[in-house]
Amino acid sequence: MGLVGWGFPSAHRHANGRIASPVAPLPAASRLSDAIGLMRERGLRASAARRLVLEALLVADGPMSAEQIAQGIGGRVPSSDIGSVYRNLQALEEIGLVRHVHLGHGPGLHALAVTGEQEYLTCERCGDYRAVDPHQLDAVRKLIGRQFGYLASFAHFPIVGLCASCARAVGERRNSFHRPR
């Protein structure tokens, strides 16, 4: 199958950190060999450190920070030197195998780019985020283009707002302040 089609076209990150997806991912072993093949095609050596970064991103439930990768993604892969992780993430990003995104106020997060471009919505209150297929945001992109003359992308920086749960909680709290006594 190759690298195209691994993605989670409408993946959603739940508050517990798991991603729910209608698409079942390929077994990690075949994806790792595909990613290593692509890395070699693009001129990078498949060092043990790079393999470890790729393995970590493959087993991750979504975009991960360099620190999470270096710490072994909760024990799912061996831990690694943080400097090595940063260097390898940069090298993998330069060849287009990894991309980074900023989802909220924390550090930049990294994901395999071979899943196809994803854009994001993130909750500024709870940190929950949702990866969406860029086509799902085309109407928003067109509106921004017409109204402001900008070609919008939400792949590196997400659309920020409140998830449904936080919007309800904030609305309930606001309503309780305005209730007559």
Secondary structure, 3 states (H helix, E strand, C coil): CCCCCCCCCCCEECCCCCEECCCCCCCHHHHHHHHHHHHHHCCCCCCHHHHHHHHHHHHCCCCECHHHHHCCCCCCCCCCCHHHHHHHHHHHHHCCCEEEECCCCCCCEEEEHHHCCCEEEEECCCCCEEEECHHHHHHHHHHHHHHHCCCCCCCCCCEEECCHHHHHHHHHHHHHHCCCC
